[in-house]
Amino acid sequence: MERNHMNGTPITPNYLRYGGAKKSTFEMTGEELAQAAKNILRRAREKAFSKGLPIYFTRDGILMAEYPDGHVETVTKG
C-alpha cells in the first residue's frame, strides 16, 4: 500500500464514477460534460476533505495538492 509522503499514513484513493450523470459521457454535450466534471470534482473534494485528506491535481503539468484548510502546494518526491 502506498503511503502519504507528508505523514506516512496509508493512502486510500477515492474512486468516483460517473459523477451522478444521467447518461453516458458519449451522449453528453460539451456543456453536460463540463457540468459532470464539476460535480465529480466537488464530490471528490467533499469526500477527501471530510477525511482530512488532500486532493491531487495538475496545474501546468505540475502535480499539486489542495488541503482541507484551502492551502495548495506543489508535490515533490520525498
N, CA, C and O atoms as a MOPAC input file, in Angstrom:
PM7 MOZYME 1SCF
protein

 N      0.85000 1    -1.18400 1     0.00000 1
 C      0.00000 1     0.00000 1     0.00000 1
 C      0.89000 1     1.24000 1     0.00000 1
 O      1.88500 1     1.30600 1     0.72200 1
 N      0.52000 1     2.20500 1    -0.81100 1
 C      1.25800 1     3.45900 1    -0.90000 1
 C      1.02800 1     4.27500 1     0.36200 1
 O     -0.02100 1     4.16900 1     0.99700 1
 N      2.01800 1     5.09300 1     0.72500 1
 C      1.88900 1     5.91500 1     1.92800 1
 C      2.00500 1     7.38700 1     1.57600 1
 O      2.71000 1     7.76300 1     0.63900 1
 N      1.30700 1     8.21000 1     2.33800 1
 C      1.33500 1     9.65100 1     2.16700 1
 C      2.73400 1    10.14900 1     2.47600 1
 O      3.28100 1     9.82400 1     3.53100 1
 N      3.33200 1    10.93500 1     1.57700 1
 C      4.68300 1    11.43200 1     1.78500 1
 C      4.75500 1    12.45700 1     2.91000 1
 O      5.83800 1    12.71100 1     3.43600 1
 N      3.63800 1    13.04500 1     3.28600 1
 C      3.63600 1    14.09400 1     4.31500 1
 C      3.71100 1    13.51400 1     5.72900 1
 O      4.46700 1    14.01100 1     6.56300 1
 N      2.92900 1    12.46600 1     6.00100 1
 C      2.89200 1    11.97500 1     7.36700 1
 C      2.96100 1    10.45300 1     7.48900 1
 O      2.81300 1     9.92000 1     8.58900 1
 N      3.18100 1     9.75300 1     6.39100 1
 C      3.35500 1     8.30500 1     6.42900 1
 C      2.09000 1     7.49400 1     6.55700 1
 O      2.16500 1     6.27100 1     6.67600 1
 N      0.90400 1     8.13600 1     6.53800 1
 C     -0.34000 1     7.38200 1     6.65100 1
 C     -0.66400 1     6.68900 1     5.34000 1
 O     -0.29000 1     7.17700 1     4.27300 1
 N     -1.35700 1     5.55400 1     5.40400 1
 C     -1.72800 1     4.85900 1     4.15900 1
 C     -2.61500 1     5.74100 1     3.28000 1
 O     -3.45500 1     6.48400 1     3.78700 1
 N     -2.42600 1     5.65500 1     1.96600 1
 C     -3.23400 1     6.40000 1     1.01500 1
 C     -4.32100 1     5.47700 1     0.48200 1
 O     -4.03900 1     4.38900 1    -0.02000 1
 N     -5.55600 1     5.92200 1     0.59800 1
 C     -6.68300 1     5.19900 1     0.03700 1
 C     -7.32100 1     6.09900 1    -1.00400 1
 O     -7.94800 1     7.09700 1    -0.64600 1
 N     -7.17900 1     5.77200 1    -2.29200 1
 C     -7.74800 1     6.64500 1    -3.31500 1
 C     -9.26200 1     6.68300 1    -3.27000 1
 O     -9.91000 1     5.70100 1    -2.91000 1
 N     -9.81700 1     7.82300 1    -3.63900 1
 C    -11.26700 1     7.97200 1    -3.77500 1
 C    -11.61500 1     7.75000 1    -5.23300 1
 O    -11.24100 1     8.55100 1    -6.09000 1
 N    -12.32200 1     6.67800 1    -5.52300 1
 C    -12.73200 1     6.40300 1    -6.89500 1
 C    -14.18300 1     6.83300 1    -7.06500 1
 O    -15.09400 1     6.21100 1    -6.51900 1
 N    -14.38600 1     7.89100 1    -7.82100 1
 C    -15.73600 1     8.37300 1    -8.07800 1
 C    -16.05400 1     8.12500 1    -9.54000 1
 O    -15.26600 1     8.46800 1   -10.42100 1
 N    -17.18900 1     7.53900 1    -9.79100 1
 C    -17.54500 1     7.19300 1   -11.15900 1
 C    -18.80900 1     7.91200 1   -11.58800 1
 O    -19.77800 1     8.01200 1   -10.83500 1
 N    -18.77800 1     8.39800 1   -12.79100 1
 C    -19.91400 1     8.99300 1   -13.47900 1
 C    -20.39100 1    10.32200 1   -12.90600 1
 O    -21.11000 1    11.04500 1   -13.59500 1
 N    -20.02800 1    10.66900 1   -11.69400 1
 C    -20.41600 1    11.96900 1   -11.14500 1
 C    -21.91000 1    12.18000 1   -11.03700 1
 O    -22.38000 1    13.31800 1   -11.01200 1
 N    -22.66100 1    11.09300 1   -10.97200 1
 C    -24.10500 1    11.20200 1   -10.85900 1
 C    -24.79700 1    11.54900 1   -12.16800 1
 O    -25.96500 1    11.93800 1   -12.17200 1
 N    -24.08600 1    11.41100 1   -13.27400 1
 C    -24.65600 1    11.74900 1   -14.57700 1
 C    -25.80600 1    10.80800 1   -14.91400 1
 O    -25.81400 1     9.63800 1   -14.53300 1
 N    -26.76300 1    11.34800 1   -15.63100 1
 C    -27.94900 1    10.57400 1   -16.00400 1
 C    -27.75600 1     9.79000 1   -17.29600 1
 O    -28.55600 1     8.90800 1   -17.61000 1
 N    -26.68800 1    10.10700 1   -18.05900 1
 C    -26.46800 1     9.39500 1   -19.31500 1
 C    -24.97400 1     9.21700 1   -19.56900 1
 O    -24.14100 1     9.81900 1   -18.89100 1
 N    -24.65700 1     8.40100 1   -20.53200 1
 C    -23.28500 1     8.10300 1   -20.89400 1
 C    -22.54900 1     9.37000 1   -21.33700 1
 O    -23.14500 1    10.26900 1   -21.92800 1
 N    -21.25800 1     9.42900 1   -21.04800 1
 C    -20.45600 1    10.57600 1   -21.48800 1
 C    -20.42500 1    10.66900 1   -23.00800 1
 O    -20.22700 1    11.75600 1   -23.55000 1
 N    -20.61500 1     9.55500 1   -23.70500 1
 C    -20.63500 1     9.56400 1   -25.16400 1
 C    -21.86100 1    10.29100 1   -25.71700 1
 O    -21.85800 1    10.73900 1   -26.86300 1
 N    -22.90500 1    10.40400 1   -24.90200 1
 C    -24.14300 1    11.04500 1   -25.33200 1
 C    -24.24200 1    12.50200 1   -24.86300 1
 O    -25.19700 1    13.19800 1   -25.20600 1
 N    -23.26000 1    12.96500 1   -24.08100 1
 C    -23.32400 1    14.30700 1   -23.49800 1
 C    -22.81200 1    15.38100 1   -24.44600 1
 O    -21.93500 1    15.14700 1   -25.27700 1
 N    -23.39100 1    16.57000 1   -24.29100 1
 C    -22.88000 1    17.74300 1   -24.99100 1
 C    -21.65000 1    18.24900 1   -24.23200 1
 O    -21.37100 1    17.78700 1   -23.12500 1
 N    -20.93200 1    19.17300 1   -24.80900 1
 C    -19.77200 1    19.76100 1   -24.13500 1
 C    -20.15900 1    20.39500 1   -22.80700 1
 O    -19.43000 1    20.27600 1   -21.82300 1
 N    -21.30000 1    21.06500 1   -22.77800 1
 C    -21.77900 1    21.70700 1   -21.54800 1
 C    -22.10200 1    20.66700 1   -20.47900 1
 O    -21.78100 1    20.85600 1   -19.30600 1
 N    -22.74100 1    19.56100 1   -20.88900 1
 C    -23.06800 1    18.49700 1   -19.93200 1
 C    -21.80300 1    17.83900 1   -19.39300 1
 O    -21.73700 1    17.50700 1   -18.20900 1
 N    -20.80100 1    17.64600 1   -20.24400 1
 C    -19.52900 1    17.07500 1   -19.79200 1
 C    -18.84700 1    17.99400 1   -18.77900 1
 O    -18.31800 1    17.53100 1   -17.76900 1
 N    -18.86500 1    19.29200 1   -19.05700 1
 C    -18.25200 1    20.25900 1   -18.13400 1
 C    -18.95900 1    20.22300 1   -16.77900 1
 O    -18.30800 1    20.28200 1   -15.73600 1
 N    -20.28800 1    20.12500 1   -16.79200 1
 C    -21.04500 1    20.06500 1   -15.53700 1
 C    -20.75400 1    18.76700 1   -14.78900 1
 O    -20.62000 1    18.78500 1   -13.56600 1
 N    -20.65300 1    17.64200 1   -15.49500 1
 C    -20.33100 1    16.36600 1   -14.85700 1
 C    -18.94900 1    16.43200 1   -14.22000 1
 O    -18.76100 1    15.95400 1   -13.10100 1
 N    -17.97700 1    17.02100 1   -14.92100 1
 C    -16.62200 1    17.16200 1   -14.37200 1
 C    -16.63300 1    18.02300 1   -13.11400 1
 O    -15.95200 1    17.71400 1   -12.13700 1
 N    -17.40400 1    19.09500 1   -13.14300 1
 C    -17.52400 1    19.97800 1   -11.97500 1
 C    -18.11700 1    19.21700 1   -10.78600 1
 O    -17.65600 1    19.37400 1    -9.65500 1
 N    -19.13700 1    18.39600 1   -11.04200 1
 C    -19.76100 1    17.60600 1    -9.97800 1
 C    -18.79600 1    16.57200 1    -9.40300 1
 O    -18.75900 1    16.35500 1    -8.19100 1
 N    -18.01900 1    15.93900 1   -10.27300 1
 C    -17.04900 1    14.94000 1    -9.81100 1
 C    -16.00900 1    15.60200 1    -8.91800 1
 O    -15.67000 1    15.07400 1    -7.85900 1
 N    -15.50200 1    16.75300 1    -9.34100 1
 C    -14.50800 1    17.46800 1    -8.53500 1
 C    -15.08600 1    17.86000 1    -7.18000 1
 O    -14.43100 1    17.69900 1    -6.15100 1
 N    -16.31700 1    18.37600 1    -7.18100 1
 C    -16.95100 1    18.76200 1    -5.91900 1
 C    -17.08100 1    17.57300 1    -4.97700 1
 O    -16.78500 1    17.67900 1    -3.78600 1
 N    -17.52800 1    16.43600 1    -5.51800 1
 C    -17.69700 1    15.24000 1    -4.68700 1
 C    -16.35700 1    14.70500 1    -4.18800 1
 O    -16.26000 1    14.25900 1    -3.04400 1
 N    -15.33500 1    14.74200 1    -5.01900 1
 C    -14.00700 1    14.28000 1    -4.60700 1
 C    -13.47300 1    15.15400 1    -3.47800 1
 O    -12.93300 1    14.64900 1    -2.49400 1
 N    -13.62500 1    16.45800 1    -3.62500 1
 C    -13.16700 1    17.38300 1    -2.57600 1
 C    -13.91200 1    17.11700 1    -1.27000 1
 O    -13.29400 1    17.01700 1    -0.21000 1
 N    -15.23800 1    17.00100 1    -1.34500 1
 C    -16.03300 1    16.76400 1    -0.14100 1
 C    -15.59200 1    15.48700 1     0.56600 1
 O    -15.40800 1    15.47300 1     1.78300 1
 N    -15.42400 1    14.42100 1    -0.20400 1
 C    -15.06400 1    13.13400 1     0.39200 1
 C    -13.66700 1    13.17800 1     1.00300 1
 O    -13.47800 1    12.74800 1     2.14100 1
 N    -12.68800 1    13.69300 1     0.26200 1
 C    -11.31700 1    13.75100 1     0.76500 1
 C    -11.22300 1    14.69000 1     1.96000 1
 O    -10.65100 1    14.33200 1     2.99000 1
 N    -11.78000 1    15.88400 1     1.82700 1
 C    -11.66800 1    16.87600 1     2.89400 1
 C    -12.38800 1    16.42800 1     4.16100 1
 O    -11.94900 1    16.76100 1     5.26200 1
 N    -13.48300 1    15.68200 1     4.03300 1
 C    -14.19400 1    15.19500 1     5.22000 1
 C    -13.33600 1    14.21400 1     6.01200 1
 O    -13.55100 1    14.01300 1     7.20800 1
 N    -12.35700 1    13.60000 1     5.33100 1
 C    -11.43400 1    12.67300 1     5.98900 1
 C    -10.11700 1    13.35600 1     6.35900 1
 O     -9.19800 1    12.71200 1     6.86600 1
 N    -10.03200 1    14.66900 1     6.10200 1
 C     -8.81100 1    15.40500 1     6.39700 1
 C     -7.69800 1    15.17000 1     5.38600 1
 O     -6.53200 1    15.45000 1     5.66600 1
 N     -8.05500 1    14.65200 1     4.19600 1
 C     -7.06900 1    14.32600 1     3.16800 1
 C     -7.06100 1    15.37900 1     2.07300 1
 O     -8.07400 1    16.03700 1     1.83800 1
 N     -5.92300 1    15.54600 1     1.39800 1
 C     -5.86600 1    16.48100 1     0.27000 1
 C     -6.40700 1    15.84900 1    -1.00500 1
 O     -6.58200 1    14.63200 1    -1.08100 1
 N     -6.67000 1    16.68200 1    -2.00200 1
 C     -6.92800 1    16.19200 1    -3.34800 1
 C     -5.70700 1    16.56000 1    -4.17700 1
 O     -5.03500 1    17.55400 1    -3.89800 1
 N     -5.42400 1    15.76500 1    -5.18500 1
 C     -4.26900 1    15.99400 1    -6.05000 1
 C     -4.74100 1    16.30000 1    -7.45300 1
 O     -5.70900 1    15.71100 1    -7.93400 1
 N     -4.05500 1    17.22500 1    -8.11300 1
 C     -4.38700 1    17.62000 1    -9.47100 1
 C     -3.13500 1    18.19200 1   -10.12700 1
 O     -2.13600 1    18.44500 1    -9.45300 1
 N     -3.18900 1    18.39100 1   -11.42200 1
 C     -2.05900 1    19.01400 1   -12.10000 1
 C     -2.44200 1    20.41700 1   -12.53600 1
 O     -3.58400 1    20.68200 1   -12.91000 1
 N     -1.47300 1    21.29700 1   -12.48100 1
 C     -1.62700 1    22.66800 1   -12.94900 1
 C     -0.40000 1    22.97500 1   -13.80100 1
 O      0.72300 1    22.98000 1   -13.29600 1
 N     -0.60700 1    23.22700 1   -15.06400 1
 C      0.50700 1    23.48700 1   -15.98700 1
 C      1.53900 1    22.36300 1   -15.95400 1
 O      2.74200 1    22.61000 1   -16.03600 1
 N      1.05400 1    21.11600 1   -15.83200 1
 C      1.93600 1    19.95400 1   -15.83700 1
 C      2.63500 1    19.67900 1   -14.51900 1
 O      3.48300 1    18.78800 1   -14.45100 1
 N      2.30400 1    20.41500 1   -13.47700 1
 C      2.93400 1    20.24200 1   -12.16000 1
 C      1.91900 1    19.62800 1   -11.20500 1
 O      0.78300 1    20.09600 1   -11.12500 1
 N      2.32100 1    18.57200 1   -10.47200 1
 C      1.43200 1    17.92900 1    -9.51300 1
 C      1.26800 1    18.81400 1    -8.28200 1
 O      2.24500 1    19.25100 1    -7.67300 1
 N     -0.00200 1    19.07000 1    -7.92900 1
 C     -0.33700 1    19.93300 1    -6.80800 1
 C     -1.22600 1    19.17500 1    -5.82600 1
 O     -1.88200 1    18.19900 1    -6.19100 1
 N     -1.23900 1    19.63500 1    -4.58200 1
 C     -2.13100 1    19.09100 1    -3.55800 1
 C     -2.89800 1    20.24600 1    -2.93100 1
 O     -2.31300 1    21.26600 1    -2.56600 1
 N     -4.21200 1    20.07900 1    -2.80900 1
 C     -5.04200 1    21.05800 1    -2.11100 1
 C     -5.53400 1    20.40900 1    -0.82500 1
 O     -6.06700 1    19.30000 1    -0.84600 1
 N     -5.35700 1    21.10000 1     0.28600 1
 C     -5.69200 1    20.57100 1     1.60200 1
 C     -7.01100 1    21.14400 1     2.10400 1
 O     -7.46100 1    22.18200 1     1.61700 1
 N     -7.64000 1    20.46900 1     3.08500 1
 C     -8.94400 1    20.91600 1     3.58900 1
 C     -8.95300 1    22.36200 1     4.08400 1
 O     -9.99400 1    23.01800 1     4.04100 1
 N     -7.81100 1    22.86700 1     4.55300 1
 C     -7.77400 1    24.26000 1     5.04300 1
 C     -7.64600 1    25.27100 1     3.90700 1
 O     -7.62000 1    26.47900 1     4.14300 1
 N     -7.56300 1    24.76200 1     2.65300 1
 C     -7.53600 1    25.63600 1     1.49500 1
 C     -6.17300 1    25.90900 1     0.90400 1
 O     -6.07700 1    26.45000 1    -0.19800 1
 N     -5.09400 1    25.54000 1     1.62500 1
 C     -3.78600 1    25.84400 1     1.03000 1
 C     -3.43000 1    24.80400 1    -0.03100 1
 O     -3.79000 1    23.63100 1     0.07100 1
 N     -2.71700 1    25.26900 1    -1.04200 1
 C     -2.32400 1    24.46100 1    -2.17700 1
 C     -0.80200 1    24.48400 1    -2.24300 1
 O     -0.18400 1    25.53600 1    -2.08300 1
 N     -0.19800 1    23.31500 1    -2.47900 1
 C      1.25900 1    23.26500 1    -2.59000 1
 C      1.67200 1    22.31700 1    -3.68300 1
 O      0.92200 1    21.42300 1    -4.07400 1
 N      2.88900 1    22.52600 1    -4.17500 1
 C      3.47900 1    21.64800 1    -5.17900 1
 C      3.90800 1    20.35400 1    -4.49700 1
 O      4.48700 1    20.38400 1    -3.41100 1
 N      3.62600 1    19.22400 1    -5.12900 1
 C      4.01900 1    17.92000 1    -4.59300 1
 C      5.37900 1    17.58000 1    -5.17600 1
 O      5.57400 1    17.59900 1    -6.39100 1
 N      6.30600 1    17.27200 1    -4.29700 1
 C      7.64900 1    16.86500 1    -4.72800 1
 C      7.93800 1    15.47200 1    -4.24100 1
 O      7.35800 1    15.01500 1    -3.25600 1
 N      8.82700 1    14.79900 1    -4.92300 1
 C      9.22700 1    13.45700 1    -4.49600 1
 C     10.00500 1    13.57800 1    -3.19600 1
 O     10.89700 1    14.41600 1    -3.05800 1
 N      9.64600 1    12.72500 1    -2.25000 1
 C     10.26100 1    12.79100 1    -0.93100 1
 C     11.31200 1    11.80900 1    -0.82100 1
 O     11.95500 1    11.70700 1     0.22300 1

